[in-house]
């Protein structure tokens, strides 16, 4: 993989950043990012479910109290 970085200043030669990264590490990074997204989605769903159940309990207890 080689990444070309264009310099915004005129007269300065382009900077070529050559990174030697094995394909396995790239795949690992992609898998880790996917796992992180899945974990975040699961946590959000669980938190929303718990909050909705708490709100339901509070509302039902308030209705029973009246």
C-alpha positions in Angstrom: 0.0 0.0 0.0 1.3 3.4 -0.9 -0.4 6.6 0.2 0.1 9.8 -1.8 -0.1 12.9 0.2 -0.5 16.1 -1.8 1.2 19.1 -0.3 -0.9 22.3 -0.3 2.2 24.5 -0.8 3.3 25.1 -4.4 6.9 24.2 -5.2 7.0 21.5 -2.6 7.4 18.0 -4.1 4.7 15.5 -3.3 5.3 13.4 -0.3 5.0 9.6 -0.9 4.3 7.6 2.2 5.0 4.0 1.7 3.7 1.7 4.4 4.5 -1.9 4.4 1.6 -3.6 6.0 0.8 -7.3 5.5 -2.7 -8.0 4.3 -3.4 -10.1 7.4 -3.0 -7.0 9.6 -5.4 -5.0 7.4 -7.9 -7.8 7.6 -7.5 -7.9 11.4 -8.1 -4.2 11.6 -11.2 -4.5 9.5 -12.5 -7.4 11.6 -11.8 -5.5 14.8 -13.7 -2.4 13.6 -16.6 -4.6 12.6 -16.6 -6.3 16.0 -16.5 -2.9 17.7 -19.5 -1.7 15.7 -21.4 -4.8 16.6 -20.6 -4.5 20.3 -21.7 -0.8 20.3 -25.0 -1.7 18.6 -25.6 -4.5 21.1 -24.9 -2.2 24.1 -27.2 0.5 22.7 -30.0 -2.0 22.2 -29.5 -3.4 25.7 -29.4 0.0 27.3 -32.5 1.1 25.4 -34.3 -2.0 26.5 -33.4 -1.6 30.1 -34.4 2.1 30.1 -37.7 1.3 28.5 -38.4 -1.4 31.0 -37.6 1.0 33.9 -39.8 3.6 32.4 -42.6 1.1 32.1 -42.2 0.0 35.7 -42.2 3.6 36.9 -45.3 4.5 34.8 -47.2 1.4 35.9 -46.4 2.0 39.5 -47.5 5.6 39.2 -50.7 4.5 37.6 -51.3 2.0 40.4 -50.5 4.6 43.0 -53.2 6.9 41.8 
